[in-house]
Amino acid sequence: MATTRSRRLRKKLCVDEFQELGFELNLDLKDDLGVEEIDSFLDQFILQALEANGLNYVGGEDFGLVCLAERGSVSEEQRAAVESWLKGRSELSKVEVSPLVDAWYPDTAITASA
């Protein structure tokens, strides 16, 4: 059954033309890292990969979602920049970066207007 929603409600729900995109990360840190090395890596990740690209991260040190720091969607260029930064790090044994997904409703397909 199709649902007709007002523009205001679509914006509030972040659906249709207001859909916001992000991407998921799955990281494996090397087993031989100390607490200081992990903290240093996470600090650099936040500053150099996320904040430098206007992004935020929600999750733990091994899995999470990256979304835009403001309202809106992550671009493919921002996703590629974070992926490149992560793949250049020696602290990680595995890096998985998902394609762009709906940040609010991950099981929902991406609309053409997003």
CYANA upper distance limits for C-alpha pairs under 8 A (distance plus 0.5 A):
  5 ARG  CA      9 LEU  CA      6.63
  5 ARG  CA     10 ARG  CA      6.74
  6 SER  CA     10 ARG  CA      6.74
  7 ARG  CA     11 LYS  CA      6.69
  8 ARG  CA     12 LYS  CA      6.74
  9 LEU  CA     13 LEU  CA      6.55
 10 ARG  CA     14 CYS  CA      6.40
 10 ARG  CA     15 VAL  CA      5.78
 10 ARG  CA     16 ASP  CA      7.17
 10 ARG  CA     17 GLU  CA      8.30
 10 ARG  CA     18 PHE  CA      7.23
 11 LYS  CA     15 VAL  CA      7.06
 11 LYS  CA     17 GLU  CA      8.43
 11 LYS  CA     18 PHE  CA      5.92
 14 CYS  CA     18 PHE  CA      5.32
 14 CYS  CA     19 GLN  CA      5.29
 14 CYS  CA     20 GLU  CA      6.99
 14 CYS  CA    104 TRP  CA      7.66
 15 VAL  CA     19 GLN  CA      5.00
 15 VAL  CA     20 GLU  CA      8.33
 16 ASP  CA    111 THR  CA      7.09
 16 ASP  CA    113 SER  CA      7.97
 16 ASP  CA    114 ALA  CA      8.20
 17 GLU  CA    111 THR  CA      8.05
 17 GLU  CA    113 SER  CA      5.95
 17 GLU  CA    114 ALA  CA      6.59
 18 PHE  CA     72 GLY  CA      8.33
 18 PHE  CA    114 ALA  CA      7.45
 19 GLN  CA     72 GLY  CA      8.32
 19 GLN  CA     73 SER  CA      8.21
 19 GLN  CA    102 ASP  CA      7.20
 19 GLN  CA    104 TRP  CA      8.42
 19 GLN  CA    110 ILE  CA      8.31
 19 GLN  CA    111 THR  CA      8.03
 19 GLN  CA    114 ALA  CA      6.15
 20 GLU  CA     71 ARG  CA      8.07
 20 GLU  CA     72 GLY  CA      5.82
 20 GLU  CA     73 SER  CA      5.11
 20 GLU  CA     74 VAL  CA      8.18
 20 GLU  CA    102 ASP  CA      6.34
 20 GLU  CA    103 ALA  CA      6.22
 20 GLU  CA    104 TRP  CA      7.54
 20 GLU  CA    114 ALA  CA      7.20
 21 LEU  CA     67 CYS  CA      7.40
 21 LEU  CA     72 GLY  CA      7.82
 21 LEU  CA     73 SER  CA      4.94
 21 LEU  CA     74 VAL  CA      6.09
 21 LEU  CA     75 SER  CA      8.50
 21 LEU  CA    100 LEU  CA      6.48
 21 LEU  CA    101 VAL  CA      5.86
 21 LEU  CA    102 ASP  CA      5.12
 21 LEU  CA    103 ALA  CA      5.51
 21 LEU  CA    110 ILE  CA      8.49
 21 LEU  CA    114 ALA  CA      7.77
 22 GLY  CA     65 LEU  CA      7.30
 22 GLY  CA     66 VAL  CA      5.99
 22 GLY  CA     67 CYS  CA      5.01
 22 GLY  CA     68 LEU  CA      7.61
 22 GLY  CA     73 SER  CA      6.86
 22 GLY  CA     74 VAL  CA      5.85
 22 GLY  CA    100 LEU  CA      5.91
 22 GLY  CA    101 VAL  CA      6.01
 22 GLY  CA    102 ASP  CA      6.79
 22 GLY  CA    103 ALA  CA      5.56
 23 PHE  CA     65 LEU  CA      6.16
 23 PHE  CA     66 VAL  CA      5.85
 23 PHE  CA     67 CYS  CA      7.34
 23 PHE  CA     74 VAL  CA      8.42
 23 PHE  CA     79 ARG  CA      7.76
 23 PHE  CA     97 VAL  CA      7.49
 23 PHE  CA     98 SER  CA      6.05
 23 PHE  CA     99 PRO  CA      6.59
 23 PHE  CA    100 LEU  CA      5.35
 23 PHE  CA    101 VAL  CA      6.16
 23 PHE  CA    103 ALA  CA      7.83
 24 GLU  CA     63 PHE  CA      7.91
 24 GLU  CA     64 GLY  CA      6.19
 24 GLU  CA     65 LEU  CA      4.91
 24 GLU  CA     66 VAL  CA      6.65
 24 GLU  CA     97 VAL  CA      6.45
 24 GLU  CA     98 SER  CA      5.72
 24 GLU  CA     99 PRO  CA      8.26
 24 GLU  CA    100 LEU  CA      8.45
 24 GLU  CA    101 VAL  CA      8.43
 25 LEU  CA     62 ASP  CA      8.18
 25 LEU  CA     63 PHE  CA      5.98
 25 LEU  CA     64 GLY  CA      5.89
 25 LEU  CA     65 LEU  CA      6.66
 25 LEU  CA     66 VAL  CA      7.90
 25 LEU  CA     95 VAL  CA      7.92
 25 LEU  CA     96 GLU  CA      6.27
 25 LEU  CA     97 VAL  CA      5.36
 25 LEU  CA     98 SER  CA      7.01
 26 ASN  CA     62 ASP  CA      6.24
 26 ASN  CA     63 PHE  CA      5.07
 26 ASN  CA     64 GLY  CA      7.38
 26 ASN  CA     94 LYS  CA      8.39
 26 ASN  CA     95 VAL  CA      6.56
 26 ASN  CA     96 GLU  CA      5.49
 26 ASN  CA     97 VAL  CA      7.11
 27 LEU  CA     61 GLU  CA      8.05
 27 LEU  CA     62 ASP  CA      5.15
 27 LEU  CA     63 PHE  CA      6.66
 27 LEU  CA     92 LEU  CA      7.43
 27 LEU  CA     93 SER  CA      8.30
 27 LEU  CA     94 LYS  CA      6.17
 27 LEU  CA     95 VAL  CA      5.36
 27 LEU  CA     96 GLU  CA      6.89
 28 ASP  CA     62 ASP  CA      6.51
 28 ASP  CA     92 LEU  CA      6.19
 28 ASP  CA     93 SER  CA      6.01
 28 ASP  CA     94 LYS  CA      5.45
 28 ASP  CA     95 VAL  CA      7.19
 29 LEU  CA     33 LEU  CA      8.05
 29 LEU  CA     62 ASP  CA      7.96
 29 LEU  CA     91 GLU  CA      6.38
 29 LEU  CA     92 LEU  CA      4.95
 29 LEU  CA     93 SER  CA      6.23
 29 LEU  CA     94 LYS  CA      7.76
 30 LYS  CA     91 GLU  CA      6.33
 30 LYS  CA     92 LEU  CA      5.98
 30 LYS  CA     93 SER  CA      5.87
 33 LEU  CA     37 GLU  CA      6.46
 33 LEU  CA     38 ILE  CA      7.00
 33 LEU  CA     91 GLU  CA      7.89
 34 GLY  CA     38 ILE  CA      6.83
 35 VAL  CA     39 ASP  CA      6.63
 36 GLU  CA     40 SER  CA      6.54
 37 GLU  CA     41 PHE  CA      6.60
 38 ILE  CA     42 LEU  CA      6.66
 38 ILE  CA     91 GLU  CA      8.42
 39 ASP  CA     43 ASP  CA      6.62
 40 SER  CA     44 GLN  CA      6.68
 41 PHE  CA     45 PHE  CA      6.50
 41 PHE  CA     91 GLU  CA      7.83
 42 LEU  CA     46 ILE  CA      6.68
 42 LEU  CA     61 GLU  CA      8.07
 43 ASP  CA     47 LEU  CA      6.75
 44 GLN  CA     48 GLN  CA      6.01
 44 GLN  CA     49 ALA  CA      7.91
 45 PHE  CA     49 ALA  CA      5.65
 45 PHE  CA     50 LEU  CA      6.99
 46 ILE  CA     50 LEU  CA      5.51
 46 ILE  CA     51 GLU  CA      6.51
 47 LEU  CA     51 GLU  CA      5.61
 47 LEU  CA     52 ALA  CA      6.73
 48 GLN  CA     52 ALA  CA      5.88
 48 GLN  CA     53 ASN  CA      8.48
 49 ALA  CA     53 ASN  CA      6.94
 49 ALA  CA     81 ALA  CA      7.86
 49 ALA  CA     82 VAL  CA      5.90
 49 ALA  CA     85 TRP  CA      6.92
 50 LEU  CA     54 GLY  CA      6.74
 50 LEU  CA     55 LEU  CA      5.25
 50 LEU  CA     56 ASN  CA      6.57
 50 LEU  CA     57 TYR  CA      7.96
 50 LEU  CA     82 VAL  CA      7.66
 51 GLU  CA     55 LEU  CA      5.99
 51 GLU  CA     56 ASN  CA      7.49
 53 ASN  CA     78 GLN  CA      6.84
 54 GLY  CA     68 LEU  CA      6.77
 54 GLY  CA     69 ALA  CA      6.14
 54 GLY  CA     70 GLU  CA      8.46
 55 LEU  CA     66 VAL  CA      7.17
 55 LEU  CA     67 CYS  CA      6.21
 55 LEU  CA     68 LEU  CA      4.99
 55 LEU  CA     69 ALA  CA      5.21
 55 LEU  CA     74 VAL  CA      8.24
 56 ASN  CA     66 VAL  CA      6.19
 56 ASN  CA     67 CYS  CA      5.94
 56 ASN  CA     68 LEU  CA      6.39
 56 ASN  CA     69 ALA  CA      5.60
 57 TYR  CA     64 GLY  CA      7.22
 57 TYR  CA     65 LEU  CA      6.25
 57 TYR  CA     66 VAL  CA      5.07
 57 TYR  CA     67 CYS  CA      6.96
 58 VAL  CA     64 GLY  CA      5.92
 58 VAL  CA     65 LEU  CA      5.77
 58 VAL  CA     66 VAL  CA      6.97
 59 GLY  CA     63 PHE  CA      6.36
 59 GLY  CA     64 GLY  CA      4.47
 59 GLY  CA     65 LEU  CA      6.85
 60 GLY  CA     64 GLY  CA      6.54
 65 LEU  CA    103 ALA  CA      8.27
 67 CYS  CA     73 SER  CA      7.52
 67 CYS  CA     74 VAL  CA      6.53
 67 CYS  CA    103 ALA  CA      7.43
 68 LEU  CA     72 GLY  CA      6.80
 68 LEU  CA     73 SER  CA      6.41
 68 LEU  CA     74 VAL  CA      5.93
 73 SER  CA    114 ALA  CA      7.82
 74 VAL  CA     78 GLN  CA      6.83
 74 VAL  CA     79 ARG  CA      7.43
 74 VAL  CA    100 LEU  CA      8.26
 75 SER  CA     79 ARG  CA      6.90
 76 GLU  CA     80 ALA  CA      6.62
 76 GLU  CA    100 LEU  CA      7.91
 77 GLU  CA     81 ALA  CA      6.63
 78 GLN  CA     82 VAL  CA      6.86
 79 ARG  CA     83 GLU  CA      6.71
 79 ARG  CA    100 LEU  CA      8.31
 80 ALA  CA     84 SER  CA      6.51
 81 ALA  CA     85 TRP  CA      6.67
 82 VAL  CA     86 LEU  CA      6.66
 83 GLU  CA     87 LYS  CA      6.60
 83 GLU  CA     97 VAL  CA      6.92
 84 SER  CA     88 GLY  CA      6.82
 85 TRP  CA     89 ARG  CA      7.35
 86 LEU  CA     92 LEU  CA      8.29
 86 LEU  CA     95 VAL  CA      7.45
 87 LYS  CA     92 LEU  CA      8.39
 87 LYS  CA     95 VAL  CA      7.11
101 VAL  CA    106 PRO  CA      6.29
101 VAL  CA    108 THR  CA      8.47
101 VAL  CA    109 ALA  CA      8.14
101 VAL  CA    110 ILE  CA      7.21
102 ASP  CA    106 PRO  CA      5.33
102 ASP  CA    107 ASP  CA      7.94
102 ASP  CA    108 THR  CA      6.87
102 ASP  CA    109 ALA  CA      7.68
102 ASP  CA    110 ILE  CA      6.80
110 ILE  CA    114 ALA  CA      7.29
